[in-house]
Amino acid sequence: MKGNVQIQYADRNKLDFEDYGIVSLEKIINIFNEFNWGQQYEIMNQRSLKKLTSSIPTFIISKEKDIESLFIYGIKEGCFEIIYQKKDKIGTAIITNDVTLNKGFSPHDYIVDFFKGNLKATIKLEDQPILQDEIELGNYSLKKYLIYLVILLFPLGIVLFSQGNFENSSAIIRILIYGTLGTIILLIPFFVILFQYFSKPKLLKSKYSFTDKTLVLYYSKKEKIIETKNIEQCVFVYSTNHRLPWSSCSNVVITLKNKEQHFLTSLTFSHRELSSLLELLNVNYFYFDKPIQTINKTIFLEKALQNTPLDIKLLKKTYSEYTDEKLDKVLENAINYQPQVIEMVKQIKKERNLI
């Protein structure tokens, strides 16, 4: 009994697998046993502290002839999601440390049953949903931002209308002028975001093809076809403070391996569409929640990994959940962690009176 083995690592893009080729069942079990799931979860923690998404560590087995695959997703320590796919059917199961939930099955049991053809008895197969081959996103429009222009022009219109039409109009005009100036100051960040958008080629819409794994960007004067394998990095900048007038703006910068960059914004896409697009591209990306959603277009992956500051609150929360033994392992492998992490681990150990 033989099958093809592929492994998805946390620090690789979602379609960038390590291919072990066709090997025997015994070899597959050995590869699975040697795969360091704990290390992958630690990598995911480290990347989240840098505001960087990760792929779910995955062990994939495919049979040589049958259109049949087994996916073992590492969700967290001691928890796996099993997906069994056969032709156009698919089924799922969950394995946890709680044997009352997984009925005593282990990943090894599912691997062996997969080759013996016994998975139908343990995993119920259902029809897979039919997916579109192509998805079109984005529709360039500035109409949704006209409200800002109306807010700005309304008091100016009243100023012009009130001249000579009202007694003590000078006092009213002063109030309206001050109000207009205040509005302009409030909207400065939006104008900065708007200026950044208009300084780049006008993007009308985009289309993603699942078959070709390509993204087509439709500019006003040209089209750009991007293969996902040529994407080096994506950066997603947005705001969760919806009380601000410009918080509905979101930006994505796609950097290709040749350092060519493409700028996508909510002037063409909604925030939801930008999020969906990043998921379609199957790439990991940096995400930044900023009050003003401008972005430094010169940022590249290596630079970002080195210079992105860690979220101290998230750092504290993450490592406070570690056991004493896991904290010791972090210190033993200090060379693999940033200095802020090591300092935080030492601080937590002091708080536990371990140092």
N, C-alpha and C positions, 0 to 999 in steps of 0.2 A: 504494500500500500504506500503510494507516494502522493505528494501534493506540492504545490507551489507556495512558498512562504514570503510574505512581505511584512515589513514593520514600519509603522508611522511613529516618528519621534516627535516629542513636544516642541522642539525648536526648529522643526522643518515645516514648510508649507503643507497644506492638507493633502496635496496630491504628490508630494515628494517622498516616495517610499524607498526603504532599503530592501532590495530584492535579493533573497537568498537562493532563488532558483528552485528547481524541483528536487525534493529530498524525501527520504523515507519517514514513516510515522515516528520511528524511534528518534530520528534526528530532529523532527519537528518538536517533540516533547522536550528534548535537550535544549533546543533554541529557546523555547518558551521558559524553561526553568532558569536559563542563564540571563534572560531579559530582566534588567533592573527597573522594575516598575516604580519603586520608591525614589530612585534617582530622577525619573521622569516627572514625578509629582513635585519634587523639589525644584526642578528646572521651571515648571509651570509657576510655582510660587515666586521664584526669582524674576521671571519675566513679568508677572503681574505687578510686582513692585516697581518695575521700570515702565509701567503703562504699556505693556506689549502683550498682545494676545498670543495664545499657544494652540497648537493642534492637540487633539486628544490622543494620547499614546494608544496605538492599536496594533493588534496581532491579527494578520489576515492569512487565511489558508484557502486555497482554491484547488479543486481536483483537476487532474490532467485532462480528462475528456469531457466530463459532465459540466454543464453550466451551473455550478454549485459552489458556493463560497461560505466561509464561516468567519465572522468578524468578532474579535474580542476587544472591547473598549475598556480601558482602565479609567474608571470614573474618579475613584479616590482609593486610599489605602483600604484593601480588603473588599472592594466593591467593583464588580465588572458588569458591563452590559453585553449580552450575547445577541448577535444578529445572524440569523441563518437565512441565506438567500438561495433559492433554487429556481432557475429560469425566471419567470415573472411572478414568483411567489416569495413572500418574506415573512419571517417570524422573529420574535424577540423574547429574551428572558433576562432576568437579573440575578446575579450572584452576589451575596453579601456574607459577612461573618455570621449573620443571624441565620442559622440553619432552618429555622421555621419558615423563612421566606424563600429560600432556594431549594428546600427539600433535600439538603445534603449533597447537592451536585457541586463539583469543582470545575474549573476551566479544563482540566485534563479529561474529565468525564465527557464533556462536550466534544473535545477534539477526537477522542476515541470513537464516540458514537457517530460523529460526522463521517469517519471513514468506514464504519460498519453499516452506515445507512439507517441508523436507529433514531435520528433526531426528530423524525416526524412524530414519534411517540411522546417526545418531551416538549417540543416546540410547535405550536399551532401555526400553520402557514396561511397567509391571506394574500389576496391580490395586491400588487404594488400599485400605488396611484400613478396614473399616466401623467408624465411631465411634459411641459412644452419644450420643443427643441430650441426655441428662441424666446427671449424675454426682452421687451423694449421698455426702457426706463427714461424718465426725464422729459420735460416739455418746457422749453425756455419761455419764461414769462416774467415780466416785472410788475404785473397788475397787483399781485399780493402785497407789494411794497409801496403802492401808490398812497396808502394811508399815511405814510411818513411825510410824503410831499404835501398831502392835504393838511396835515397837522401843522406843517411849516408855513404854508401859504394862507391858511385861514386867518390867523391874526394879522398878517400883512394886508389882506383884502379888507378887513375891518378898518385898519388904519387909513387906507386910501379912501374908503367910503365915508369915514367919520369926519374927514377934513371939511370944515365949513358946514356940516350937517348937524352938529351937536354943540350945545353950549359947553364951555369948559372942555372943548375937545382936546386941548393940549394935554390935560391931565390924563384923559383916556388914552391918548396916543402914547404917552410915556409908559403907561401900564402895559399896553399891548406890545410896545417895542421891547420892554424888559422881558415880557412873557415869551416873545419870539426869540430873543437872544438865549433865554434859558432853554427853550426847545432845541435850538441849534446846538448848544453845548451838550444836551442830553443825547442828541442824535449823532454826535461826532464819531463815535465808534462805528455806527452803521455806515457813515459816509466813507470811513477808512476801508471797511470791508467791501463796499461798493467799488471804490477806486481800485482796490486790489483785483477785483474781478474784471473790470473793464481794461485793466492793463494787460490782460491775456487774451488769446484768441477766443472768440465767442463760440461756446459749445451749445448746440441746439438740443441734442438728445443722444442716447446711446442704445446699443443692442448687444445682448450677450448670447452666444451660441453654445449650447451644451455639447453638441456633436464635435465642433472644431475647437472648443475651449478657447474661444477668442472674444475679445471685447472690441466692438466697433464704436468709435467716437465720431459723431457727425458734427463737424465744425461748419461755420457759415460758408467757408470757401474750400473745404477739403474734408476727406474722411481719413481716419487713422485706425488701422487694424492692429490690435495688440494681442499677442499670444500670451496666455497666463504664465507660461514657462519663462517668459522674458521679463517678468516683473520682479524687481529687486526688493521693493519696499512700498508700503502704503502708510500714509499718516492721516488720521481722522481727527479733526478739530471741531468741537461743538460746545454748546452750553446747556446746562441743566437748570439754569436760573431763568425760568420762563416769565418772570416778572419784568425782565428787561425788554425794551422794545426791539432790540436786534437779536434776541436769543433764538429766534427761529432760523437764524443763519447757521449753516454747517458747511465745512469744507473738507475735501479729500484731495490729497496730492498723491498721484501714482508715479513712482520713479522706476524707470526701466533699467536694465543692467548696463545699457550704454549711457546712463545718466540723463537720458531724455525724460522730461517731466510733463505731466498733464494735470490740469487743475480743474476739479469738479466742485461745484458749489450748489447751495440750495436755491440760487437764482434759476437754476435749471432743474435740479432734483429736490425732492422733499428730503427731510432728515431720514425718514423711513426708507426711502429709495436708496439713499447713500449707504445706509446700513445693509440693506439687501444686496446692493451691488458688491460690497466687500465680501459678503458671504458667498455670492456667486463666483467670485474670483478665486475662492479657496486659498487665500493668502493670509498670513498673519500680518498684523498692522499695529502701529502705535496709536493710542487714543488719548486725547488731551481734552479735559473739560476746562475751558478758558472763558473768562468773562467777555473777552473780545476775540472773535474767532478768526484772527489773522494767522497766517502760517508762514514760516521761513522756508521758502522754496528751495533753498540750497542745502537743506538738511538731508543727509544720507544715512544709510543704516549703520555703518561703522561709527560715525560721529554721534548718532543718537544713542547708540548703546553705551558709549563712553561718557556722554555728558548728561543724559537724562537723570535728574535727581530722583532718589527714591522717595516714595510717599511714607513719611515717618509714622503717621497714624496707622496706616495699613501694615507697615513693617512691625510695629508693636503688637497689633492684633494678631498677625500671622504667627509670630514666634512665641507669643504668650500661650498659644494653644499646643505648643510642642511639649513632649514629655522631657524629663531631665535627660534621659538617654539620647533623645534626638538632638537636644541642645549640645550635648557633649560631642556628638558626631559632627555637627557643624563646626565646632571649634577645632576638632581633629583635622578637618579638611578646609581650614581657613583660607588656603590659597585659591579655592574655587569660589569664594564669596567676596562681595564688595566690603570695604572697611566699615561702612555704616551698619551692615548686617552683623558683623563680628562684634561691634560695640554694643548693638542692641541685645545680642545674645548674652554678652557679659553682664549687661545691666539687669536683664531678666533673672539670670542666675544669682546676682547679688540680692535682688528682691526676694528670692526664694531661700536666701541664706545658704546658698551652695558654694559661695566663694568667700 
